[in-house]
Amino acid sequence: MAKVKKIYDMCAITGTYTNKNNEQKNEYTNIGKFFVMDDNSFFSVVKTVPVGAWDGKVSYFEQKEKEQNNTSPVAHQSAPVQTAQVNTNESLPF
């Protein structure tokens, strides 16, 4: 079985911003991963697709060695989601 040789981040330009030097820069959104295997085959995993004015272009950025060893990104911790309490004994108004 082939092993992963390189991993690239797949990114799309989703906007622009102005940096502290007053230069306009592109804002990139990571939309997935592109894998190159040791047998030179490749595949991609698309996790999200930009909406709006996206032109369909994707840029590939090679990951650093440290990031390649951990192929599953660490998810940001967020506050627990509170679910609404629903009383199923009430009659519906429609």
N, C-alpha and C positions, 0 to 999 in steps of 0.2 A: 504494500500500500504506500502511495506517495505521501511525503511529509511536506509541511509548509516550509517554504524557503524564504519568502518575503511576504509582508503584509503592508498594504497601502490603505490609507483612509480615503474614502470617496467623499468629496465635498462639492457642494454647489454654492455659487454666489447667490445670496439671498437678500443682499442690500449693500449699503455703503455707510461709512462713518467717517468722521474727521478726527484725526489723532491730535495729540497735544502740540504738534508742530504745524497744525492747521493744514495737513495733507489729507486728501480724500483717499480712503482705502476701501477695499472690498471686504464685506462681511461674509464669511464662509460658514455653512452649516454642514456638519457631518451627516451624510445620508447612508453610510454603510461601509463595508470593508471589501477589499479586492485582494485575493490570495494567489500567490504564485507558488506552485508546488515544485519539489526537487526534480520531477520529470518534465518540467517546463509546461505542464498544463496549468490552467488558471480557472478561477471562478470568482464570482462576486456575490455578496449578500447585501441586498438593499433593505434597509430598515425603515426608511421613510422617503417620501417623495415630496419635494417642495411644491407649493401651490402659488398661484398668482403670476407674477411676471417672470418666472423662471424660464430661461431660454433652452433648457434641456442639456446644457453642457455640464460635464462632470470633470473636476480636477482630481488628480491622484497625488497624494503626499505620502512618501515613504515614512513608515513609523520608525522611531528610534529603537535600538536593540532592547532596551528595558521594557518598552511597551509591547514588543513582539512576543516576549516570553509570557505575558499575561494577556491572552487573546480575549478574555471577557472583561470589558471595562467595569470599573467599580461604579455602581449606581449611587447617585446622591441620595443621602438620607432625607426623607421628607416627613412632615408631620403625619400621624395616622389619619386616615380618612374616616370621617364620622358618617355613618349612614342614617338616613331619616327613619324614624319609627313610624310604621304604617299600621293603623288599626284596621284589620280586615273585617271587623264585626260591624262597622258602620255601613249604612246603605249608600250606594253611589248616587250622586245628584243628577245623573243623566240616564 
